[in-house]
Structures are given as C-alpha cells and as structure tokens.
Amino acid sequence: MARELADLWPDDTIGILKVSSGGSGLRAFEKNWSFERSNLTFDGKKGSMYEDLMHAVAEAKRISKPEFGGYVWRQGPADGTKKVLAEEYFDTFNQLISDLRADLGARTCQPLFWPT
C-alpha cells in the first residue's frame, strides 16, 4: 500500500501511523470506549484503541507537521460473529469516521478500503 501511495503522490512525504491489534472489532476503536461494548468482540482487555491512535497522532505532531488526508480500515470477521454487532456496524463505523474527522481536524479525511 505504501508503495502505491508513493507512486500516486511522488512529490509528497507520506507517513503512516499503524495502530492495530489482530482480530480487533470495530468497538475497540470507539472514541467513547467501554469495556462492555469492546468485549462483545473479546477486545475489552486491549483497552481503547482510539486512545492508542490519538497517542500516535500526538507523537506525529510532536516530531512533524502532518496533514491528515485519509485512513485505512481493514475489517476482519470479528463484527460478524453476533447479530447485534452486524446490525450496529454501519452506525458505529460512521461514528468512527465522524470522530476521526473532528479529532484530526480533517473534514475531508476519507476512509480507504484496501483489498486484502
């Protein structure tokens, strides 16, 4: 993915902040994280992945002047294991997009769905 982005924007420096934990469901990344909701996909012990992301953003801002233009979301099967997770997925994902745009000051920040 990084090589393809570099080919698309050869004159720009592109930084990638990776915050993930294998098999995490969407609720692990909620801004208003709770153990109970995150644990629907057995992610409660991981803590707030959104908070981890914001710490990575703060570090990037400390060492450079980044302009946030997008983010990649790669979803595995965790949110399809229970009916309630699947039914709430669209609204939960839209809230994540809204929270990221607000917290990163990136109104036009777009999600990128990369084929696996």
C-alpha positions as CSV (number, residue, x, y, z in Angstrom):
1,M,0.0,0.0,0.0
2,A,2.8,2.5,0.9
3,R,4.5,2.0,-2.5
4,E,1.2,2.6,-4.3
5,L,0.5,5.8,-2.3
6,A,4.1,7.0,-3.0
7,D,3.5,6.4,-6.7
8,L,0.3,8.4,-6.6
9,W,1.9,11.3,-4.8
10,P,5.6,11.2,-5.7
11,D,6.3,14.8,-4.6
12,D,4.9,14.3,-1.1
13,T,6.2,12.7,2.0
14,I,3.7,10.2,3.2
15,G,3.7,9.0,6.8
16,I,1.7,6.0,8.0
17,L,0.5,5.6,11.6
18,K,-0.4,2.0,12.2
19,V,-2.5,1.3,15.3
20,S,-3.9,-2.2,15.3
21,S,-4.2,-5.4,17.2
22,G,-5.0,-8.6,15.3
23,G,-8.6,-9.6,15.3
24,S,-10.0,-6.4,16.9
25,G,-13.6,-5.5,16.3
26,L,-14.8,-2.0,15.5
27,R,-15.9,-1.3,19.1
28,A,-12.3,-1.5,20.2
29,F,-11.8,1.8,18.2
30,E,-14.7,3.7,19.6
31,K,-13.9,7.2,20.9
32,N,-16.3,6.6,23.8
33,W,-14.8,3.3,24.5
34,S,-16.2,0.9,27.1
35,F,-15.0,-2.5,28.3
36,E,-18.5,-3.9,27.9
37,R,-19.0,-2.8,24.3
38,S,-15.5,-3.7,23.3
39,N,-15.7,-7.1,24.9
40,L,-18.6,-8.0,22.5
41,T,-15.7,-9.0,20.2
42,F,-13.5,-10.1,23.1
43,D,-11.4,-6.9,22.8
44,G,-12.1,-5.5,26.3
45,K,-8.6,-6.4,27.7
46,K,-6.9,-4.4,24.8
47,G,-8.2,-1.1,26.1
48,S,-9.1,1.8,23.9
49,M,-7.6,1.5,20.5
50,Y,-8.9,5.0,19.7
51,E,-6.9,6.4,22.6
52,D,-3.8,4.5,21.2
53,L,-4.4,6.1,17.9
54,M,-4.7,9.6,19.4
55,H,-1.4,9.0,21.2
56,A,0.3,8.1,17.9
57,V,-1.2,11.2,16.3
58,A,0.2,13.4,19.2
59,E,3.6,11.8,18.7
60,A,3.5,12.5,14.9
61,K,2.5,16.1,15.7
62,R,5.4,16.4,18.1
63,I,8.0,15.5,15.6
64,S,6.5,16.9,12.4
65,K,3.6,19.0,10.9
66,P,1.4,16.3,9.4
67,E,-1.7,16.9,7.3
68,F,-4.1,14.1,7.7
69,G,-5.7,13.1,4.4
70,G,-7.0,9.6,4.9
71,Y,-7.1,6.5,7.0
72,V,-7.2,2.8,6.2
73,W,-9.7,0.5,7.8
74,R,-9.3,-3.2,7.3
75,Q,-12.0,-5.2,8.9
76,G,-11.9,-8.8,9.7
77,P,-14.7,-11.1,10.7
78,A,-15.0,-10.1,14.4
79,D,-18.0,-7.9,13.9
80,G,-19.9,-10.5,12.0
81,T,-19.9,-13.0,14.9
82,K,-23.1,-11.7,16.6
83,K,-26.3,-10.3,15.1
84,V,-26.2,-7.1,17.3
85,L,-22.6,-6.3,16.0
86,A,-23.7,-6.6,12.4
87,E,-26.8,-4.6,12.9
88,E,-24.9,-1.7,14.6
89,Y,-21.9,-1.8,12.3
90,F,-22.9,0.9,9.8
91,D,-23.8,3.4,12.5
92,T,-20.7,2.5,14.6
93,F,-18.4,2.9,11.6
94,N,-20.0,6.2,10.6
95,Q,-19.4,7.5,14.2
96,L,-15.8,6.4,14.0
97,I,-15.4,8.4,10.7
98,S,-17.1,11.5,12.3
99,D,-14.9,11.3,15.5
100,L,-11.7,10.9,13.5
101,R,-12.5,13.8,11.2
102,A,-13.3,16.0,14.2
103,D,-10.3,15.0,16.3
104,L,-7.8,15.1,13.4
105,G,-9.2,18.4,12.1
106,A,-9.7,16.8,8.7
107,R,-13.1,17.4,7.4
108,T,-12.3,15.8,4.1
109,C,-10.3,12.9,5.6
110,Q,-11.5,9.8,3.7
111,P,-11.5,6.2,4.6
112,L,-9.6,4.0,2.3
113,F,-10.7,0.4,1.8
114,W,-7.7,-1.6,0.7
115,P,-8.3,-5.0,-0.9
116,T,-6.8,-7.9,1.1
